[in-house]
């Protein structure tokens, strides 16, 4: 099966809300569905099975409400940075899953490939496949797509925190 991938350079100070928007732009999606990130209690991703370990943490787009708390602790995506999660002793080295569109359940695994010099904003370094059309067909991802994606990522990188949530 064809894979649709993006390799992104992401500053450690990026919030998970900013990462969500960066992923949406990188895959050329419309940001029209709910999302959450889940830190899974496993060191590497294998094929999905009917049994998944309890998530160590859900990072959600909505302010967590203790009244509706689930089995896993929750954090607010607007306030949690990558650095806080990646360097936390409980979460370090664990799989981070990004779930978008709870109806279709688009599940993505985030792989941390390493660290480089700090960048000022999210940048798409490479990609393959996509965006995926509603028919399920995959269009190619080429240099022109990458340039367009990086222009949009640069634009959101210049926004302040207060303006960030007001993206069209």
C-alpha positions in Angstrom: 0.0 0.0 0.0 1.2 3.5 -0.8 2.5 5.5 2.1 1.8 9.1 2.7 4.6 10.7 4.7 6.0 14.1 5.7 9.3 14.8 7.4 9.1 18.0 9.3 11.6 20.1 11.2 9.8 21.3 14.3 11.1 23.7 17.0 11.1 22.2 20.5 9.0 25.2 21.7 6.2 24.3 19.4 2.9 23.7 21.1 0.9 20.6 20.1 -1.8 23.0 18.7 0.8 24.6 16.5 2.0 21.1 15.5 -1.5 20.1 14.6 -1.8 23.1 12.3 1.6 22.4 10.8 0.6 18.8 10.1 -2.6 20.0 8.5 -0.7 22.3 6.2 2.0 19.7 5.4 -0.6 17.2 4.3 -2.6 20.0 2.5 -5.7 19.3 4.6 -8.5 21.7 5.6 -8.3 21.5 9.4 -12.0 20.9 9.6 -12.2 18.0 12.2 -11.3 17.4 15.8 -8.0 16.0 16.8 -5.9 14.7 19.7 -2.4 13.5 20.3 -1.9 10.4 22.4 1.3 9.4 24.1 1.2 5.6 24.0 2.7 3.3 26.5 5.0 1.5 24.1 8.5 2.3 22.9 7.8 1.6 19.2 4.8 1.3 16.9 3.7 -2.1 15.6 0.6 -3.0 13.7 -2.6 -1.9 15.3 -4.3 -4.8 17.1 -7.6 -5.1 19.0 -5.6 -4.4 22.2 -3.8 -1.2 22.6 -2.1 -0.2 25.9 -3.8 2.5 27.9 -2.5 5.9 26.7 -0.2 7.6 29.1 -1.5 11.1 28.1 -4.1 12.6 25.8 -3.2 16.1 24.4 -6.5 17.5 23.2 -7.6 20.6 21.4 -10.2 21.3 24.1 -9.6 22.5 27.6 -9.7 19.3 29.7 -12.8 19.1 31.9 -12.4 16.9 35.0 -16.1 16.1 34.9 -15.6 14.2 31.6 -12.2 12.7 32.4 -11.4 9.5 30.7 -9.0 6.7 31.6 -5.9 8.7 30.6 -4.7 12.1 31.9 -5.3 15.0 29.6 -3.4 18.2 28.7 -4.5 21.2 26.6 -2.7 21.3 23.2 -2.5 25.1 23.3 -0.3 25.0 26.4 1.9 21.9 26.1 5.1 22.0 24.0 7.0 19.3 22.3 10.0 19.8 24.6 7.8 19.3 27.7 6.6 15.9 26.4 9.8 14.7 24.6 12.0 15.4 27.6 9.6 14.3 30.3 10.9 11.1 32.0 7.6 9.3 31.8 6.9 10.1 28.1 10.5 10.2 26.7 10.9 7.6 23.9 7.3 6.7 23.8 5.1 6.6 20.6 3.0 9.7 19.9 -0.1 9.1 17.9 -2.0 11.9 16.1 -5.6 11.2 15.6 -7.6 13.5 13.3 -11.3 13.3 12.3 -12.8 11.0 14.9 -15.4 9.8 12.4 -12.8 8.5 9.9 -10.1 8.0 12.5 -7.1 9.1 10.5 -4.3 7.8 12.7 -0.7 9.0 12.3 2.4 8.0 14.1 4.9 10.7 14.9 8.5 9.5 14.8 11.2 11.6 16.3 14.3 11.1 14.1 16.7 13.3 16.1 17.6 16.8 16.9 19.2 19.4 14.8 19.9 23.1 15.1 16.9 25.1 16.3 14.6 26.4 13.6 12.3 29.4 14.0 9.2 27.6 12.6 7.9 24.3 11.3 9.4 23.4 7.9 8.6 20.5 5.6 11.9 18.8 4.6 10.4 16.0 2.4 7.3 14.0 1.7 5.8 11.3 -0.4 2.2 10.7 -1.5 -0.8 12.8 -0.9 -2.8 14.7 -0.4 -5.4 11.9 -0.4 -8.6 12.7 -2.3 -12.0 11.7 -0.8 -12.0 8.9 -3.4 -9.0 7.4 -1.6 -6.6 8.0 -4.5 -3.2 9.5 -3.6 -1.8 12.3 -5.6 2.0 12.7 -5.8 3.9 15.1 -3.4 6.4 17.0 -5.5 8.8 20.0 -5.1 6.0 22.4 -6.1 3.8 21.0 -3.3 6.7 21.3 -0.8 7.3 24.9 -1.8 3.7 25.8 -1.3 3.6 24.0 2.0 6.7 25.7 3.3 5.3 29.2 2.2 2.3 28.5 4.4 4.3 27.1 7.3 6.6 30.2 7.2 3.5 32.4 7.3 2.1 30.7 10.4 5.5 30.8 11.9 5.4 34.6 11.9 2.2 34.7 13.8 2.1 35.5 17.5 0.4 33.1 20.0 -2.7 35.3 20.1 -3.0 35.4 16.3 -2.2 31.7 15.8 -5.7 30.5 16.7 -7.3 32.9 14.2 -5.9 31.1 11.1 -8.3 30.9 8.2 
